[in-house]
Structure formats: structure tokens, C-alpha cells
């Protein structure tokens, strides 16, 4: 039977994690994010057989941009069309285009996204393997709600071509575990970065330098400062588009190593 729910409780979280452990693909399920923030656009599609969760499709929205769809099927229940059933059910609720995600190495996932979508972009998931103490001459100041318009402005500069920038309230983001920092060189606002800590994993995203201050090493300085703030995490991770050669080169120089390639298909 198919079950559709909006919020993940502890029992469902446990069921999904058990199914994830039975699979071998890299997945981007964002379960902890969904647990911490009840977002109306997020939805879970579940296929049960004798009360056992054997197929799962999750929709995740981070407050702006397109809904992301990721999921999995128990290897013992594949080739039965279960994920297709969940997908068709999901499309009844989401008439707008979505992004279908698949690990580059997942034969099953690649077959599905190529069947139902058109290639949009790919991202590397990179993990830091360098030192955790760096010297950085910039300051990161935790943003508050009065900075919402500035954060929106910067998102439009950095990501406007990929995502629709919306108004984000930093103090609400903190409740979800997302800390937005504005970057300053002395009194000059030069950029920003978003940091998340979940279960020992520190994530860096939304990093950008304003156009007037590029080419001065500030991107690297913000990155190093971010690593310092995440020093106590078991792992530090970030994602970067495969075609962003400048960012990719910078991340490699400070010790980030690509572990996963995630492909995004638009449908």
C-alpha cells in the first residue's frame, strides 16, 4: 500500500533509515532537515508490504528554488515498478517541475532519472581531509532577521541563474540548525556563507563573494574561517557544481576530496 505523509516522526525516521541501510547507493534524503523544520512543501511517499517499508520517495524544498526528489527501493523488491508508482502518485500533488536526484554510480537510479527527466546539472559531494586550524583575516558575523534582504540580494547574485531567491529569515533558519554568516573584511561586507551541523557532520553551502571583492582571495578566506568554526565536527562536507571549475579548484587546494557525484534531472 502507498502512504503519503507531510511530517517525519521518530518511527518513520527509523523506518526510512532501515531502508537506507539496506540500499547501497548514495542518497540525499535530508531527513534531519525535515525533522527539524516542518516545511509545507516537503512530503513523503511510502510503499509498505506487510508493514515493512520497501520503497520510499521524498520531496524536499529548502524554502526557495525547485523541489528535489530522491528515494530508494529495497533491493529485494526492485524491478516491480514500486518506485514508479510512488513517482506517479507524487506527480499528482506536484504539478510544477521537480529535480530528480541520482547517485552517478546507481544503475537503478540512473535508469529512472534518465527515463523521466532531462539532465540539468551535476554536483560533487566533497569531504574535507586537511587540517582544521587556519589563519583567516576576515570575520564571520551571525546574521539576524534585519539582514534578510541582504541575504536575498546576495543569493540572487550568486545563484539566480539556478534558483529563485526568496526571503530567508536567519533567526528562523537557526531553529533548523542553519547558521547564516555575513563575511566582513574589517568594515566591508564582502560575502556570506551558510553552516549546518547535524549528527557530527558539518556542511558548508551558500558561500559567495560580492563581485566588487572577487579576485582578492576572500573566497578562500571565508572557506577557511568556516572550517575553523566547524573544527569539532567528525566530518566537514560541501557540494559544488561539476562545471564550477574555480570553486572546485579552491576546495581541492584546502583539502576537500570528491566522494560522490549527484546528478540532477529536471522533470
Backbone as numpy.savetxt, mean C-alpha at the origin, in Angstrom:
# Nx Ny Nz CAx CAy CAz Cx Cy Cz
-20.69 -21.09 -0.09 -21.52 -19.89 -0.09 -20.65 -18.65 -0.09
-21.17 -17.55 -0.67 -20.46 -16.28 -0.69 -21.01 -15.39 0.40
-20.12 -14.77 1.14 -20.48 -13.85 2.20 -19.77 -12.52 1.94
-20.49 -11.42 2.12 -19.92 -10.08 1.90 -20.02 -9.30 3.21
-18.89 -8.74 3.66 -18.87 -7.95 4.89 -18.08 -6.68 4.64
-18.36 -5.65 5.45 -17.67 -4.37 5.30 -16.49 -4.24 6.25
-16.57 -4.83 7.42 -15.53 -4.66 8.42 -14.95 -6.01 8.84
-13.66 -6.01 9.09 -12.97 -7.22 9.51 -12.92 -7.28 11.03
-13.50 -8.33 11.61 -13.38 -8.53 13.06 -12.25 -9.53 13.31
-12.00 -9.85 14.57 -10.88 -10.71 14.92 -11.04 -12.12 14.34
-12.26 -12.63 14.33 -12.50 -13.98 13.79 -12.21 -14.01 12.29
-12.72 -13.02 11.56 -12.47 -12.98 10.12 -11.00 -12.76 9.83
-10.36 -11.89 10.61 -8.91 -11.65 10.45 -8.17 -12.99 10.57
-8.53 -13.79 11.56 -7.88 -15.08 11.77 -8.13 -16.02 10.59
-9.36 -16.03 10.07 -9.68 -16.89 8.92 -8.87 -16.50 7.69
-8.78 -15.19 7.44 -8.05 -14.72 6.26 -6.56 -15.02 6.39
-6.00 -14.82 7.58 -4.57 -15.12 7.79 -4.30 -16.61 7.61
-5.21 -17.46 8.06 -5.03 -18.90 7.89 -5.02 -19.26 6.41
-5.92 -18.63 5.64 -5.94 -18.88 4.20 -4.66 -18.35 3.56
-4.20 -17.17 3.99 -2.96 -16.61 3.45 -1.79 -17.55 3.69
-1.73 -18.16 4.87 -0.64 -19.08 5.19 -0.67 -20.33 4.31
-1.85 -20.67 3.81 -1.98 -21.85 2.95 -1.55 -21.57 1.51
-1.45 -20.28 1.17 -1.04 -19.88 -0.18 0.44 -19.53 -0.18
1.01 -19.37 -1.36 2.44 -19.10 -1.43 2.75 -17.84 -2.21
1.75 -17.14 -2.73 1.98 -15.90 -3.45 2.19 -14.74 -2.47
2.89 -13.71 -2.94 2.97 -12.46 -2.18 1.64 -11.73 -2.36
1.09 -11.24 -1.26 -0.22 -10.60 -1.29 -0.16 -9.23 -0.65
-1.06 -8.37 -1.03 -1.14 -7.01 -0.48 -2.57 -6.83 0.04
-2.84 -7.46 1.18 -4.20 -7.54 1.69 -4.59 -6.36 2.57
-3.62 -5.70 3.19 -3.87 -4.51 4.02 -4.85 -4.81 5.16
-4.73 -5.98 5.76 -5.69 -6.37 6.80 -5.57 -5.50 8.05
-4.34 -5.19 8.45 -4.17 -4.36 9.65 -4.71 -2.96 9.43
-4.50 -2.42 8.24 -5.05 -1.10 7.91 -6.56 -1.14 8.01
-7.17 -2.17 7.48 -8.63 -2.26 7.51 -9.14 -2.44 8.94
-8.39 -3.18 9.75 -8.80 -3.36 11.14 -8.77 -2.04 11.90
-7.77 -1.21 11.59 -7.59 0.04 12.31 -8.50 1.15 11.81
-8.95 1.03 10.56 -9.75 2.12 9.98 -10.92 1.53 9.21
-12.12 1.77 9.71 -13.33 1.27 9.06 -13.71 2.20 7.92
-13.26 1.86 6.72 -13.47 2.71 5.55 -14.65 2.18 4.76
-15.59 3.06 4.44 -16.82 2.62 3.79 -16.60 1.98 2.42
-15.50 2.33 1.75 -15.24 1.77 0.43 -14.58 0.41 0.48
-14.09 0.01 1.66 -13.47 -1.31 1.80 -14.56 -2.37 1.94
-14.33 -3.51 1.32 -15.32 -4.58 1.42 -14.62 -5.92 1.23
-15.16 -6.94 1.91 -14.56 -8.27 1.87 -15.55 -9.26 1.27
-15.05 -10.08 0.33 -15.87 -11.09 -0.34 -15.28 -12.46 0.00
-16.10 -13.32 0.58 -15.61 -14.55 1.18 -16.37 -15.75 0.63
-15.63 -16.82 0.33 -16.25 -18.05 -0.14 -15.93 -19.15 0.86
-17.00 -19.69 1.46 -16.85 -20.71 2.48 -17.32 -22.07 1.95
-16.62 -23.11 2.34 -17.04 -24.48 2.10 -17.02 -25.19 3.45
-18.19 -25.62 3.91 -18.29 -26.28 5.22 -17.62 -25.44 6.32
-17.95 -24.14 6.32 -17.48 -23.19 7.32 -15.98 -22.91 7.24
-15.32 -23.40 6.21 -13.90 -23.11 6.00 -13.76 -22.07 4.90
-13.00 -21.00 5.16 -12.76 -19.98 4.16 -11.76 -20.52 3.14
-12.20 -20.64 1.89 -11.33 -21.22 0.87 -11.00 -20.24 -0.25
-11.71 -19.11 -0.32 -11.41 -18.08 -1.32 -11.76 -16.73 -0.74
-10.93 -15.75 -1.05 -11.10 -14.41 -0.48 -10.74 -13.36 -1.51
-11.58 -12.33 -1.60 -11.29 -11.15 -2.42 -11.55 -9.92 -1.55
-10.56 -9.05 -1.46 -10.70 -7.85 -0.65 -10.55 -6.60 -1.48
-11.36 -5.59 -1.18 -11.28 -4.29 -1.83 -10.75 -3.30 -0.80
-9.71 -2.55 -1.18 -9.11 -1.60 -0.25 -9.00 -0.23 -0.92
-9.37 0.79 -0.17 -9.24 2.17 -0.63 -8.58 2.96 0.47
-7.54 3.73 0.13 -6.78 4.48 1.11 -7.25 5.93 1.24
-8.48 6.20 0.81 -9.04 7.52 0.97 -8.95 8.37 -0.28
-8.18 7.93 -1.25 -8.09 8.64 -2.53 -7.67 7.64 -3.60
-7.93 8.01 -4.83 -7.52 7.14 -5.91 -8.46 5.96 -6.10
-7.98 4.97 -6.82 -8.80 3.85 -7.24 -8.82 2.74 -6.20
-9.92 1.99 -6.15 -10.00 0.83 -5.27 -9.05 -0.26 -5.75
-8.32 -0.87 -4.81 -7.40 -1.94 -5.12 -8.01 -3.28 -4.73
-7.87 -4.27 -5.60 -8.47 -5.59 -5.40 -7.36 -6.63 -5.37
-7.36 -7.42 -4.31 -6.38 -8.48 -4.16 -7.08 -9.66 -3.48
-6.55 -10.85 -3.65 -7.18 -11.99 -3.01 -6.44 -13.28 -3.26
-7.10 -14.39 -2.91 -6.41 -15.69 -2.96 -7.42 -16.82 -2.89
-6.97 -17.99 -3.30 -7.77 -19.22 -3.23 -6.91 -20.31 -2.65
-7.46 -21.07 -1.75 -6.77 -22.23 -1.19 -6.32 -23.13 -2.35
-5.03 -23.51 -2.37 -4.53 -24.33 -3.48 -5.36 -25.59 -3.75
-6.01 -26.14 -2.72 -6.80 -27.36 -2.90 -8.13 -27.07 -3.59
-8.50 -25.78 -3.70 -9.79 -25.43 -4.29 -9.65 -24.59 -5.56
-8.46 -24.56 -6.13 -8.26 -23.79 -7.35 -8.82 -24.52 -8.57
-8.95 -23.73 -9.66 -9.47 -24.25 -10.93 -10.93 -24.69 -10.82
-11.65 -24.07 -9.88 -13.09 -24.34 -9.74 -13.91 -23.07 -9.98
-13.22 -21.98 -10.34 -13.93 -20.75 -10.64 -14.40 -19.98 -9.42
-13.86 -20.28 -8.25 -14.33 -19.63 -7.03 -13.97 -18.14 -7.00
-12.73 -17.81 -7.39 -12.33 -16.41 -7.36 -13.10 -15.60 -8.40
-13.38 -16.22 -9.54 -14.19 -15.55 -10.56 -15.58 -15.23 -10.02
-16.16 -16.15 -9.26 -17.47 -15.89 -8.65 -17.40 -14.70 -7.70
-16.33 -14.63 -6.90 -16.17 -13.50 -5.98 -15.99 -12.20 -6.76
-15.22 -12.28 -7.85 -14.97 -11.09 -8.66 -16.26 -10.57 -9.29
-17.06 -11.48 -9.85 -18.33 -11.07 -10.47 -19.24 -10.45 -9.42
-19.25 -11.03 -8.23 -20.07 -10.47 -7.14 -19.57 -9.09 -6.76
-18.26 -8.91 -6.69 -17.68 -7.61 -6.35 -18.04 -6.55 -7.36
-18.03 -6.90 -8.66 -18.32 -5.94 -9.71 -19.77 -5.45 -9.66
-20.65 -6.21 -9.02 -22.02 -5.74 -8.83 -22.05 -4.53 -7.89
-21.08 -4.46 -6.99 -21.04 -3.38 -6.01 -20.16 -2.21 -6.44
-19.18 -2.46 -7.30 -18.22 -1.44 -7.71 -18.32 -1.26 -9.23
-19.09 -0.28 -9.63 -19.26 -0.03 -11.07 -18.07 0.70 -11.68
-17.33 1.47 -10.84 -16.17 2.20 -11.33 -14.99 1.24 -11.52
-14.01 1.62 -12.36 -12.82 0.78 -12.55 -12.09 0.53 -11.24
-11.45 -0.61 -11.15 -10.64 -0.97 -10.00 -9.26 -1.39 -10.50
-8.32 -1.50 -9.57 -6.99 -2.01 -9.88 -6.87 -3.43 -9.34
-6.60 -4.37 -10.23 -6.40 -5.76 -9.84 -4.91 -5.99 -9.60
-4.56 -6.58 -8.46 -3.17 -6.75 -8.08 -2.76 -8.22 -8.17
-1.52 -8.43 -8.59 -0.99 -9.79 -8.62 0.52 -9.77 -8.47
1.02 -10.66 -7.66 2.46 -10.92 -7.58 2.95 -11.39 -8.95
4.06 -10.82 -9.41 4.60 -11.18 -10.72 4.86 -12.69 -10.83
5.17 -13.35 -9.72 5.52 -14.77 -9.75 4.33 -15.69 -9.55
3.14 -15.13 -9.39 1.95 -15.96 -9.17 1.33 -16.35 -10.50
1.44 -17.59 -10.86 0.87 -18.06 -12.13 -0.64 -17.88 -12.13
-1.28 -18.24 -11.03 -2.74 -18.14 -10.93 -3.18 -16.68 -10.97
-2.49 -15.83 -10.19 -2.86 -14.42 -10.15 -2.63 -13.72 -11.47
-1.52 -14.03 -12.14 -1.22 -13.41 -13.43 -2.25 -13.79 -14.48
-2.67 -15.03 -14.46 -3.70 -15.46 -15.41 -4.98 -14.65 -15.21
-5.36 -14.44 -13.95 -6.61 -13.76 -13.67 -6.56 -12.29 -14.06
-5.51 -11.56 -13.64 -5.47 -10.12 -13.91 -5.34 -9.84 -15.40
-4.64 -10.70 -16.12 -4.50 -10.50 -17.57 -5.81 -10.82 -18.30
-6.60 -11.70 -17.73 -7.88 -12.05 -18.34 -8.89 -10.93 -18.17
-8.87 -10.26 -17.00 -9.93 -9.30 -16.69 -9.47 -7.84 -16.71
-8.21 -7.58 -16.91 -7.76 -6.19 -16.87 -6.74 -5.86 -17.93
-6.39 -4.58 -17.99 -5.32 -4.09 -18.86 -4.20 -3.56 -17.99
-2.97 -3.84 -18.37 -1.82 -3.47 -17.55 -1.79 -1.96 -17.30
-1.57 -1.59 -16.05 -1.48 -0.19 -15.66 -0.06 0.18 -15.24
0.48 -0.49 -14.24 1.85 -0.23 -13.81 2.30 -1.35 -12.88
3.59 -1.35 -12.57 4.17 -2.32 -11.63 4.94 -1.59 -10.55
4.99 -2.21 -9.37 5.74 -1.64 -8.26 6.64 -2.70 -7.65
7.85 -2.27 -7.27 8.72 -3.12 -6.47 8.40 -2.90 -5.00
8.36 -3.99 -4.25 8.31 -3.91 -2.79 9.73 -4.14 -2.30
10.30 -3.12 -1.66 11.71 -3.16 -1.29 11.87 -3.14 0.23
12.86 -3.87 0.71 13.13 -3.96 2.15 14.53 -3.48 2.44
14.67 -2.75 3.55 15.94 -2.14 3.89 16.86 -3.15 4.55
18.10 -3.22 4.06 19.09 -4.14 4.61 20.38 -3.42 4.99
20.31 -2.10 5.13 21.49 -1.32 5.50 21.49 -0.98 6.97
22.32 -0.04 7.34 22.37 0.42 8.73 21.12 1.22 9.06
20.91 1.49 10.36 19.71 2.18 10.80 20.00 3.57 11.36
21.25 3.98 11.38 21.62 5.29 11.92 22.25 6.12 10.81
21.64 7.25 10.50 22.15 8.12 9.45 22.18 9.56 9.93
23.04 10.34 9.31 23.08 11.77 9.56 22.22 12.45 8.50
21.27 13.27 8.95 20.39 13.99 8.03 20.20 15.40 8.54
20.35 16.38 7.65 20.30 17.78 8.06 18.94 18.42 7.83
17.89 17.60 7.72 16.54 18.16 7.59 15.72 17.74 8.81
14.59 18.41 9.00 13.70 18.09 10.12 12.38 17.55 9.59
11.84 16.57 10.29 10.52 16.05 9.98 9.58 16.44 11.11
8.55 17.22 10.79 7.60 17.72 11.77 6.25 17.04 11.53
5.70 16.43 12.59 4.42 15.74 12.46 3.32 16.72 12.08
2.59 16.42 11.00 1.55 17.30 10.50 0.30 17.20 11.36
-0.49 18.28 11.38 -1.81 18.26 12.02 -2.86 18.68 11.00
-4.09 18.77 11.43 -5.18 19.03 10.48 -5.06 20.37 9.76
-4.34 21.32 10.36 -4.18 22.62 9.70 -3.31 22.50 8.44
-2.62 21.37 8.29 -1.75 21.16 7.14 -2.44 20.36 6.03
-3.74 20.07 6.17 -4.43 19.20 5.22 -4.34 19.72 3.78
-4.55 21.01 3.59 -4.50 21.56 2.24 -3.10 21.50 1.64
-2.08 21.67 2.49 -0.71 21.58 2.01 -0.38 20.16 1.58
-0.84 19.18 2.35 -0.60 17.79 1.99 -1.32 17.45 0.69
-2.54 17.93 0.52 -3.28 17.71 -0.72 -2.53 18.33 -1.90
-2.02 19.54 -1.71 -1.28 20.23 -2.77 -0.06 19.40 -3.18
0.68 18.91 -2.19 1.87 18.13 -2.52 1.51 16.81 -3.19
0.45 16.15 -2.73 0.03 14.90 -3.37 -0.32 15.12 -4.84
-0.95 16.25 -5.13 -1.29 16.56 -6.53 -0.03 16.76 -7.36
1.01 17.34 -6.76 2.28 17.54 -7.47 2.97 16.21 -7.73
3.03 15.37 -6.70 3.79 14.13 -6.81 3.04 13.00 -7.51
1.73 12.89 -7.24 1.01 11.70 -7.66 -0.24 12.00 -8.49
-0.41 13.22 -8.91 -1.63 13.60 -9.62 -1.89 12.80 -10.87
-0.83 12.37 -11.52 -1.00 11.63 -12.76 -1.48 10.20 -12.51
-1.29 9.73 -11.27 -1.67 8.35 -10.96 -2.92 8.27 -10.10
-3.04 9.19 -9.13 -4.14 9.11 -8.18 -4.81 10.47 -8.02
-6.07 10.41 -7.75 -6.83 11.63 -7.49 -6.53 12.07 -6.05
-5.93 13.24 -5.91 -5.58 13.73 -4.57 -6.83 14.22 -3.86
-7.02 13.79 -2.64 -8.15 14.23 -1.85 -7.64 14.81 -0.54
-8.55 15.44 0.20 -8.17 16.08 1.45 -7.99 15.02 2.53
-6.81 14.95 3.10 -6.49 14.00 4.15 -6.28 14.76 5.45
-6.92 14.33 6.51 -6.76 14.96 7.82 -5.70 14.19 8.61
-4.53 14.79 8.81 -3.43 14.07 9.46 -3.77 13.50 10.84
-4.56 14.24 11.62 -4.88 13.75 12.96 -5.79 12.53 12.91
-6.59 12.39 11.84 -7.38 11.19 11.65 -6.51 10.04 11.17
-5.51 10.36 10.35 -4.60 9.33 9.85 -3.81 8.69 11.00
-3.44 9.50 12.01 -2.69 8.98 13.15 -3.48 7.87 13.84
-4.81 8.00 13.89 -5.65 6.99 14.52 -5.55 5.66 13.79
-5.17 5.69 12.52 -5.01 4.47 11.73 -3.56 3.97 11.74
-2.72 4.71 12.45 -1.31 4.33 12.49 -0.46 4.97 11.42
-1.03 5.95 10.69 -0.31 6.64 9.62 0.14 8.01 10.13
1.44 8.24 10.11 2.00 9.51 10.58 2.56 10.28 9.39
2.00 11.46 9.14 2.42 12.29 8.02 3.35 13.37 8.54
4.54 13.45 7.96 5.54 14.42 8.38 5.81 15.42 7.25
5.89 16.69 7.62 6.36 17.71 6.69 7.86 17.87 6.88
8.57 17.98 5.76 10.03 18.04 5.79 10.49 19.50 5.64
11.41 19.90 6.52 11.92 21.27 6.50 13.45 21.26 6.45
13.97 22.17 5.67 15.39 22.50 5.69 15.48 23.88 6.34
15.85 23.89 7.61 15.77 25.10 8.44 14.31 25.59 8.42
14.00 26.75 7.87 12.62 27.25 7.87 11.90 26.99 6.55
12.54 26.30 5.62 11.94 26.07 4.31 11.21 24.73 4.27
9.94 24.76 3.86 9.20 23.53 3.66 9.62 22.94 2.32
10.20 21.74 2.35 10.77 21.17 1.13 10.04 19.92 0.64
9.19 19.31 1.47 8.52 18.09 1.03 7.77 17.43 2.17
7.54 16.13 2.04 6.81 15.38 3.05 7.09 13.89 2.92
6.60 13.13 3.91 6.70 11.68 3.89 5.65 11.12 4.84
5.16 9.89 4.54 4.20 9.20 5.40 4.88 7.95 5.96
4.74 7.72 7.27 5.34 6.55 7.91 4.27 5.76 8.64
4.36 4.43 8.54 3.41 3.53 9.20 4.20 2.44 9.91
3.77 2.09 11.12 4.36 0.97 11.85 3.24 0.00 12.20
3.36 -1.25 11.73 2.36 -2.28 12.01 3.08 -3.59 12.27
2.87 -4.13 13.48 3.42 -5.44 13.83 4.91 -5.56 13.52
5.66 -4.53 13.87 7.10 -4.56 13.68 7.59 -4.18 12.30
6.67 -3.92 11.38 7.04 -3.52 10.02 6.85 -2.02 9.87
7.92 -1.33 9.52 7.83 0.10 9.24 7.75 0.34 7.74
6.76 1.14 7.32 6.56 1.41 5.91 6.75 2.89 5.61
7.38 3.18 4.49 7.62 4.55 4.04 6.88 4.74 2.72
6.04 5.76 2.65 5.39 6.04 1.37 5.02 7.52 1.30
4.53 7.95 0.15 4.13 9.35 -0.01 5.29 10.33 0.08
6.51 9.86 -0.13 7.68 10.73 -0.02 7.81 11.59 -1.27
8.03 12.88 -1.06 8.20 13.77 -2.20 8.95 15.03 -1.82
9.62 15.62 -2.79 10.32 16.89 -2.63 9.69 17.90 -3.57
9.40 19.08 -3.08 8.80 20.11 -3.92 9.74 20.49 -5.06
9.19 20.78 -6.24 10.02 21.02 -7.43 11.13 22.04 -7.25
10.89 23.10 -6.49 11.90 24.15 -6.33 13.14 23.68 -5.58
13.02 22.54 -4.88 14.13 22.09 -4.05 14.72 20.76 -4.50
14.37 20.35 -5.70 14.91 19.09 -6.20 16.34 19.28 -6.70
17.04 18.15 -6.77 18.42 18.19 -7.24 19.42 18.64 -6.20
18.99 18.73 -4.94 19.87 19.18 -3.86 20.12 18.09 -2.82
19.67 16.88 -3.09 19.88 15.78 -2.16 18.83 15.70 -1.05
17.75 16.47 -1.15 16.76 16.48 -0.07 15.93 15.21 -0.03
15.72 14.59 -1.18 14.98 13.33 -1.19 15.70 12.28 -0.37
17.00 12.19 -0.56 17.80 11.25 0.21 17.78 11.62 1.69
17.87 12.91 1.99 17.87 13.35 3.38 16.56 12.98 4.09
15.42 13.15 3.39 14.13 12.78 3.97 14.07 11.27 4.19
14.57 10.51 3.23 14.57 9.06 3.34 15.41 8.60 4.52
16.60 9.16 4.68 17.47 8.77 5.79 16.86 9.13 7.14
16.24 10.30 7.21 15.57 10.71 8.44 14.42 9.76 8.76
13.71 9.32 7.74 12.61 8.38 7.93 13.12 7.04 8.47
14.22 6.56 7.93 14.81 5.31 8.42 15.20 5.44 9.88
15.75 6.60 10.25 16.10 6.83 11.65 14.87 6.72 12.55
13.74 7.29 12.11 12.52 7.25 12.92 11.97 5.83 13.04
12.27 4.99 12.05 11.77 3.61 12.05 12.83 2.62 12.54
13.86 3.14 13.17 15.02 2.31 13.56 14.63 1.09 14.37
13.63 1.20 15.23 13.27 0.09 16.11 12.43 -0.99 15.46
12.04 -0.83 14.21 11.20 -1.82 13.52 12.02 -3.05 13.12
11.36 -4.19 13.08 12.03 -5.41 12.63 12.43 -5.31 11.17
11.55 -4.72 10.36 11.81 -4.51 8.95 11.32 -3.14 8.54
11.95 -2.59 7.50 11.52 -1.31 6.93 11.27 -1.54 5.44
10.11 -1.13 4.99 9.68 -1.44 3.62 9.17 -0.19 2.92
9.32 -0.16 1.61 8.70 0.87 0.79 8.36 0.27 -0.56
7.53 0.98 -1.31 7.15 0.54 -2.65 7.50 1.65 -3.63
7.92 1.25 -4.81 8.30 2.22 -5.83 7.91 1.68 -7.20
7.39 2.56 -8.04 7.05 2.13 -9.39 8.30 1.69 -10.14
8.17 0.63 -10.89 9.30 0.04 -11.61 9.96 1.06 -12.54
9.15 1.94 -13.14 9.69 2.90 -14.11 10.29 4.14 -13.46
10.18 4.28 -12.14 10.74 5.45 -11.46 12.22 5.20 -11.18
13.03 5.37 -12.21 14.44 5.01 -12.12 15.21 5.84 -11.11
14.89 7.12 -11.00 15.61 7.98 -10.05 15.38 7.53 -8.62
14.11 7.29 -8.26 13.79 6.85 -6.91 14.39 5.47 -6.65
14.28 4.59 -7.62 14.81 3.23 -7.47 16.31 3.26 -7.21
17.02 4.11 -7.94 18.46 4.23 -7.74 18.79 4.73 -6.34
18.03 5.72 -5.87 18.25 6.26 -4.53 18.02 5.20 -3.47
16.92 4.46 -3.58 16.60 3.47 -2.56 17.67 2.37 -2.50
18.17 1.98 -3.65 19.22 0.95 -3.66 20.49 1.45 -2.98
20.81 2.73 -3.19 22.03 3.29 -2.61 22.03 3.29 -1.09
20.84 3.39 -0.49 20.78 3.43 0.98 20.38 2.08 1.57
20.45 1.01 0.76 20.32 -0.33 1.32 18.99 -1.02 1.12
18.11 -0.50 0.26 16.86 -1.19 -0.01 17.06 -2.22 -1.13
16.46 -3.39 -0.94 16.58 -4.48 -1.89 15.18 -4.91 -2.32
14.97 -5.07 -3.61 13.67 -5.47 -4.13 13.41 -6.94 -3.84
12.26 -7.23 -3.24 11.90 -8.61 -2.92 10.70 -9.11 -3.72
9.77 -8.20 -4.02 8.52 -8.58 -4.69 8.22 -7.58 -5.79
7.69 -8.07 -6.91 7.17 -7.19 -7.96 5.66 -7.39 -8.02
4.92 -6.31 -7.79 3.45 -6.37 -7.80 2.96 -5.68 -9.07
2.17 -6.38 -9.86 1.60 -5.84 -11.08 0.19 -5.35 -10.82
-0.15 -4.19 -11.41 -1.46 -3.58 -11.26 -2.14 -3.54 -12.64
-3.34 -4.11 -12.70 -4.12 -4.12 -13.93 -5.43 -3.35 -13.70
-5.77 -2.49 -14.63 -6.98 -1.69 -14.51 -8.16 -2.42 -15.16
-9.28 -2.41 -14.43 -10.50 -2.99 -14.99 -11.68 -2.05 -14.69
